Amino acid sequence: MSTQPRLLPWSGEAGKPWYLVPSEDGKGYLSRLADEMEAVQLRMGAELLGHARVLLGNPKAEAGELRFLANRLVEALYDALRVAESRGRRLPVADDKGADG
């Protein structure tokens, strides 16, 4: 397990990123809490996408509803990109030599 700082799925003051240096096994309390938060964020984004499809398929949808939807979609996309960035940083780095050495 890497002890590289982990980008957390929540922010500090003024949206500044927070990082965690995980325990050796990566199973500490804050690591588990961050994993759970990421799962909730991704699940909420998927549910929002379902609502968006329904609302966008409604020709009588009002401008206020669409603006609200757009704002929630922006939030969900931000969360998903933050999760992807955090997880991407934790991927093992491949050896430059390749399989043949």
The 8 nearest C-alpha neighbors of each residue, nearest first, counted from 0:
[[1, 24, 23, 2, 25, 22, 21, 3],
 [2, 0, 3, 89, 23, 21, 91, 25],
 [1, 3, 21, 20, 4, 0, 23, 22],
 [2, 4, 1, 20, 5, 89, 21, 88],
 [5, 3, 20, 19, 18, 2, 6, 21],
 [4, 6, 19, 18, 7, 20, 3, 85],
 [7, 5, 18, 85, 17, 4, 8, 19],
 [6, 8, 9, 18, 17, 5, 33, 19],
 [9, 7, 37, 33, 82, 81, 6, 36],
 [10, 8, 7, 17, 11, 16, 33, 14],
 [11, 9, 16, 14, 15, 17, 12, 8],
 [10, 12, 15, 14, 16, 17, 13, 9],
 [11, 13, 14, 15, 10, 16, 17, 9],
 [12, 14, 15, 11, 10, 16, 17, 9],
 [15, 13, 10, 12, 11, 16, 9, 17],
 [14, 16, 11, 10, 13, 12, 17, 9],
 [17, 15, 10, 11, 14, 18, 6, 7],
 [16, 18, 10, 7, 6, 11, 15, 19],
 [19, 17, 6, 5, 7, 4, 16, 20],
 [20, 18, 5, 4, 21, 6, 7, 17],
 [19, 21, 4, 2, 5, 3, 22, 18],
 [22, 20, 25, 19, 2, 23, 30, 27],
 [21, 23, 25, 24, 27, 20, 26, 2],
 [22, 24, 25, 0, 21, 2, 1, 26],
 [23, 25, 26, 22, 0, 27, 21, 1],
 [26, 24, 22, 21, 23, 27, 30, 0],
 [27, 25, 24, 30, 31, 28, 22, 21],
 [28, 26, 30, 29, 25, 22, 31, 21],
 [27, 29, 31, 30, 32, 26, 33, 25],
 [30, 28, 32, 31, 27, 33, 19, 21],
 [29, 31, 33, 27, 32, 28, 26, 34],
 [32, 30, 34, 28, 33, 29, 26, 35],
 [31, 33, 29, 35, 30, 34, 36, 28],
 [32, 34, 36, 30, 31, 35, 29, 37],
 [35, 33, 31, 37, 32, 36, 30, 38],
 [34, 36, 38, 32, 33, 37, 31, 39],
 [37, 35, 33, 39, 38, 34, 40, 32],
 [36, 38, 40, 34, 39, 35, 33, 41],
 [37, 39, 35, 41, 36, 40, 42, 34],
 [40, 38, 36, 42, 37, 41, 43, 35],
 [41, 39, 37, 43, 38, 42, 36, 44],
 [40, 42, 44, 38, 43, 39, 37, 79],
 [41, 43, 39, 45, 44, 40, 38, 46],
 [44, 42, 46, 40, 45, 41, 39, 47],
 [43, 45, 47, 41, 75, 42, 46, 48],
 [44, 46, 48, 42, 47, 43, 41, 49],
 [47, 45, 43, 49, 48, 44, 42, 50],
 [48, 46, 44, 50, 49, 45, 43, 51],
 [47, 49, 51, 45, 46, 50, 44, 52],
 [48, 50, 46, 52, 47, 51, 45, 53],
 [51, 49, 47, 53, 48, 52, 54, 46],
 [52, 50, 48, 54, 49, 53, 55, 47],
 [51, 53, 55, 49, 50, 54, 56, 48],
 [52, 54, 56, 50, 51, 55, 57, 49],
 [55, 53, 51, 57, 56, 52, 50, 60],
 [56, 54, 52, 57, 53, 51, 60, 58],
 [55, 57, 53, 54, 52, 58, 51, 60],
 [56, 58, 54, 55, 59, 60, 53, 52],
 [57, 59, 60, 56, 55, 54, 61, 53],
 [60, 58, 57, 61, 54, 56, 55, 62],
 [61, 59, 57, 58, 54, 64, 62, 65],
 [60, 62, 64, 63, 59, 65, 58, 66],
 [61, 63, 65, 64, 66, 60, 67, 59],
 [64, 62, 66, 65, 61, 67, 60, 68],
 [65, 63, 67, 61, 62, 66, 68, 60],
 [64, 66, 68, 62, 67, 63, 69, 61],
 [67, 65, 69, 63, 68, 64, 62, 70],
 [68, 66, 64, 70, 65, 69, 63, 71],
 [67, 69, 65, 71, 66, 70, 72, 64],
 [70, 68, 66, 72, 67, 71, 65, 73],
 [69, 71, 73, 67, 72, 68, 66, 74],
 [70, 72, 74, 68, 73, 69, 75, 67],
 [71, 73, 75, 69, 74, 70, 76, 68],
 [74, 72, 76, 70, 71, 75, 77, 69],
 [75, 73, 71, 77, 72, 76, 78, 70],
 [76, 74, 72, 78, 44, 77, 73, 79],
 [75, 77, 79, 73, 78, 74, 72, 80],
 [78, 76, 74, 80, 75, 79, 73, 81],
 [77, 79, 75, 81, 76, 80, 82, 74],
 [80, 78, 76, 82, 81, 77, 75, 83],
 [81, 79, 83, 77, 82, 78, 84, 76],
 [80, 82, 84, 78, 83, 79, 85, 77],
 [83, 81, 79, 85, 80, 84, 86, 78],
 [82, 84, 80, 86, 81, 85, 87, 79],
 [85, 83, 81, 87, 82, 86, 80, 88],
 [86, 84, 6, 82, 88, 83, 87, 81],
 [87, 85, 89, 83, 88, 84, 82, 90],
 [88, 86, 84, 89, 90, 85, 83, 82],
 [87, 89, 85, 86, 90, 84, 5, 6],
 [90, 88, 86, 87, 91, 85, 1, 5],
 [91, 89, 87, 88, 92, 86, 1, 93],
 [92, 90, 93, 89, 1, 88, 87, 0],
 [91, 93, 90, 94, 89, 95, 88, 87],
 [94, 92, 95, 91, 97, 96, 90, 98],
 [93, 95, 96, 97, 92, 98, 100, 91],
 [96, 94, 97, 93, 100, 92, 98, 99],
 [97, 95, 100, 94, 98, 99, 93, 92],
 [96, 98, 95, 99, 100, 94, 93, 92],
 [97, 99, 100, 96, 94, 95, 93, 92],
 [100, 98, 97, 96, 95, 94, 93, 92],
 [99, 96, 98, 97, 95, 94, 93, 92]]
